Each structure stands twice: as structure tokens, then as C-alpha cells.
Amino acid sequence: MQEDLIRGYYDKQTDQEWHRQDRHRMEFAVTKRLLSSFLPATGRVLDCGGGPGRYALWLAERRYDVTLFDLSAACLERAKAEAQGVGLALAYEQGNAMDLSQFADASFDTVLVMGPLYHLRELSDRQRAMAEAVRVLRTGGLVAAAFITRTAALRYVAKEEATRILELYEPMLNVIRQGFDLTFPPPDDDHFQAYFAHPAEVEPLLRGAGLAPLGVYATEGFISMIDETVNLLAGEEWQAWVELNFNLASDPTLFSGAEHLLAFGRKDR
């Protein structure tokens, strides 16, 4: 049922997902800087749960051999249309991040898991998704895994729904305790329960999958949810803010204040 809700949500919100990185410019910019720093110069990339393909197309522009894999058929169709519009070639596969059986062992140089872990509430499911990512990764290859932080949900309520504190108090406590059960409005075809990770979970999840952790980063840096003015900038002013946030992204004191964390791990054997 949860898989159907997630698929239905992204099938209906494809346009919003395509433009999400325009609304969250710092996350997009810092993530691209991090990927540029960690990825090998060439190779096969599996963008697992990559939605309508913003990162997949960006990597294809840089001549990586990219396969975009997603639960949502509508997101894959949007990615195809966007790729054709700019003359880029990608491979496309539909499915669940916990089952990458259509891909052979050790068939990719890099695997991006930058979406599926937002929705897997059970630890065993997150472990299964990471195990599949590692299985299809060659020895020496790289996994980049993204997480929504636990406090992102709480900060959102404080910013956008502050007057609902009495109604949402218990669900917010649940987020603090276990990372989920804060959903509004109630789940239906357009809404579903997400999973909000504690920063302390990130490296153990990577190690448990057989990866050597290489770093964890707060992709919004220190302007998480206070980025409205920065987002209006361009040119050297914008680049200066990106540089500052990129340089501070690895500071653990920012991890609980950012909306997203991006972790990198290497498969050593």
C-alpha cells in the first residue's frame, strides 16, 4: 500500500518534482559540487530513485553513462522528454529500490540513492535498498545516499504550520522518537508518510551495507529554510553563497539544522 501511495504521489507531482531543484537552489548546487568532487571522471551511473532526472541529465551532460531508475512511470516519461529536448541519451528502468534484480552484480561504477531512503520507514527496508545498491556496484565504486533529517519536519511545522502545534504535538514527538508519523493531511493518493533520519543513523547504515564511509554533508549548508533572499541572487553573489555553504557542509554541527544530508561510501570489496 505504501508503495502505491508513493508511486501515485510522484505520478501526480512530476512537474513539481522537476522544478523542486529550482526552488531549492542551494541543495542542488552543493549536491552537484559534492558529486563532482567524489565521482570518478567517467563510468556507469545508476540514479536509483532519481525522479524526473535532474541529476541524471546533469551527469549525462558530463558524458557519464547514466541509467535512471524510478518507481514512477510519469517521472521517467518526463525525464525522457527533457532528455530528448536537449539531445541527451539515458537508459530508463522502472522499479522499486529494494529490488534491482534487472541489473547484474557489479555493473555500475556509481550508484545514487538520493530519494528512496526518504520513504522507507523500516530499518530492514533501508538496509535492503542499500544492500541492492552495493550489490550492483563494482569493487572500488561509490554510493551517494541522501536523507531527509528528523528536524526538517519539525522546522517545517514551525515555519509553515506553527498555529497547529497542539494538533501536531504528538506526531512531532513521534518524529523525534522514531522518525515518522507526522503526516498532514492524512495519507491518500497525494500524501504519504515519509521517513526522517537522525544524523547518527547515516554512517552505521553505510557500514552495515559494506561501505567505507567517506563523508556526510548538509546539502543546504547553514541557510536551510532561510534561503529566500539568497535564492534571488545570481552571478558572483550567488556563487559566493554556494562556496560558503559547500565549505561548511561537512560540519557536523549543521547536520540537524539542514533539511537533507548526503553521505558517500566506497565499496572496498
Secondary structure as UniProt FT lines:
FT   HELIX           2..12
FT   HELIX           14..23
FT   HELIX           25..38
FT   STRAND          44..48
FT   TURN            51..52
FT   HELIX           54..61
FT   TURN            62..63
FT   STRAND          65..70
FT   HELIX           73..85
FT   TURN            86..87
FT   STRAND          91..94
FT   TURN            97..98
FT   TURN            101..102
FT   TURN            105..106
FT   STRAND          108..113
FT   HELIX           116..118
FT   HELIX           123..135
FT   STRAND          137..149
FT   HELIX           150..160
FT   HELIX           162..164
FT   HELIX           165..178
FT   TURN            189..190
FT   HELIX           199..208
FT   TURN            209..210
FT   STRAND          211..218
FT   TURN            219..222
FT   TURN            224..225
FT   TURN            228..229
FT   HELIX           230..232
FT   HELIX           235..248
FT   TURN            249..250
FT   HELIX           252..254
FT   TURN            255..257
FT   STRAND          260..267
//
